[in-house]
Each structure stands twice: as structure tokens, then as C-alpha cells.
Amino acid sequence: MPELKILNSGEIKETLKLIEKQWGAKPKLDYGFLKNNKGRIFVVSRDISKIDTSKLRLNSVGMYFCEIDSKGIRLSIEGSQIIGPKAAKNIIELDEDETKLWFKGGDLEKECKGCSGFVILKHKGDFLGTGKCTDNKILNYVGKTRRVNVI
């Protein structure tokens, strides 16, 4: 059964350092951070500390924010919407057709000039999530349940 761990201030700082290293963002996030045994990090109101969660059977709490593993830090769609406006690097602008393909779950054939690792994808003013840049391709990590069939 998945177990959630409340991250201490040092662990939160390490997560924020990874964000700064990858996207050049220094966000001030006033959230509590929880991590499950799969490396997924969730953000919640700091008021969670007032609740005794020891007797609760929880798979997740709050909003899925990011995942940290051997490949690096990958923001969720919502995480990219929080970090994207503050990001200074590794952001790729998509055109209309690329955006439609992305929402359908397709990988993008696109040159990643000056970018490496996970990138935040953007169309006009909207942040769409993150993908992994590899050899002129951006790999799509949008889950099947979140894909949209757009015309």
C-alpha cells in the first residue's frame, strides 16, 4: 500500500533546487509537500499538519505536483502551470498543430535548441505540462486518462 511521507524543510529545499537547476525558477511555494513511495510529490495546504493522518489509509493527498527519479524531475501538468510563469529556461513554445498532437498523447518531432532533460511545453499563454527532450524529439508523458481527442 502506498505510504505518504511529509517532507521536511531540507527535502523541500532539495526539490526546489532541482526546479531551479532545470528551469531557472525560484518559486516561493507556501505548501506542505508529501511524497509517496513511487517518488511522486503532492502539494497540500500546510494545515494538513493539524490532522492526525496516522490512522488514515491514503494513496494521495492534495495535488500531484512532480515526480523525482533517476531521469530527473518531471512536473505534472499542474506543476508546469505553477512553475512555468517563473521559469527562465527549458521552455518550448508549441504551435497549434503540435499542441493538438500533444493533447492526443503523441510525441513531438521538434528540435530542442538549448534545452536538455525535461522541458515545459507552452502554447501562447498556456502551460501544457512537461516532456523529455531526446534527439530532436519530445517524449509525451501525459497519462491516457488525461489525453484529449482534439480536432
N, C-alpha and C positions, 0 to 999 in steps of 0.2 A: 504494500500500500504506500502511495506517495506520502512523503513527510515534508512539511514546510518548516524551514528554519528562518528565524528573524535574523537579518544581517546586522552586525554591529557597525559602529561608525567607521572602523578601519576597512571592513569589507565593502561598505558603501563607497568609501573614497577610492578603493581599487577599481570598482565598477566605473565610477566617474572618470578615473584616469584612463581607462580603456576607451571610453567615449571620447575624451579629449584627444587621445592619440589617433583614433581612427577618423574622427570627423572635425577635429579642431574646435569643438564646442565645450564651453564651460558652464553647463546649466546649473542653476540653483533649484534643486528639486526638494520640495518640502513634503516628502512622502516617507512612509515606512517601506522597507524593502524586505521581501520574503523570497527564499529560494527553495525550489523543490529538488528532489534527488536526481532529476534529469538535467539540472543546470539552468532551468528556466527561472527567471526573476519576475516577480509580480510587485506592483506598487499599490499601496493602500494608504488610507488616511492614517496618520500617526496615532489616532485614537484607538487603533487595534490593540495597543498595549494595555488598554483598560479592560479588555476582555480576556477571561481565562480560556485559552484555546486548547489546553491540555486534554480536555475531555471531549473535544470535537473531532470528528473524522472528516478531514478536509483534503480535497485534491488540489484545490487552488482557492485563492482569496484575492480579491481586487482585480486589477487589470494586468494582463500579460504584457510585460514591457520589453524584455530581451532574453536572449539565451547566450550563455558563455560556454564555449567548448574549445577543443584543440584548434578549430578553424578560426577562432576569434570571437568577437562579439557581434551578434546579429540582432538588430532591433525588430520588434514586431511592427505591424502597420501603425498601431497607435504610438508605439515608441518612436517611430520615424516622424510622426506628426508632432511629438513633443520636442525632439532633438533637432529636427530638420531646420526650423527657423533660426536656430542658433549655430548651425553647422557652417564651417568655413571651407571644408574640403571634402572630397569623395562624394560629391553630389552630381548626379547625372540627370539632365533635362531630357524628357521624352516628348516626341511629337504625338499627334493624335492616334496614328496607326500603331505606334509602339505601345501606347497606353492601353489601347484595346486588346492587343496581343498579351500584354502583361496581366490584365484583369482576367483573361481567359486561362491563364496559367502557363503561357508559353515563355520559353527562354528567348532572349533578345540577341540578335546578331548586331552588336554595336561596339565600336571602338571605345575603350575606356582610357582616354587621354589623361595622363597624370593621376589616375586613380588606381587604387590597389585594394584588394580584400573586399570587404562588404561595403557597398555604396548605397546611399539613399537615393531613391528614384523620385523624380518630381515632374509634374505636368502643370504648367502655368503656376498657379499658387498652391497647388495641392501636393502633399507628400503621400506617396503611394506604398511605401514600405522599403525593404532593403533587398538587394540581390548581391550575388557574389560575382565579381569580375574575374574572368579567366579567358585568356587568349581571344580577345575581341568578341566575347560572349558574356552576357549577364544571366546567370542562373536564377530561375524563379523559385522562391520558397513559399509562395502563397499556398496555403492549405486548400485541399479540394473543396472543403465546405465554404471557403471564402471566395472562391472564384465566381466570376460573373460572366454570363454569355452576353456580350455587347455586340451591337450591330455595327 
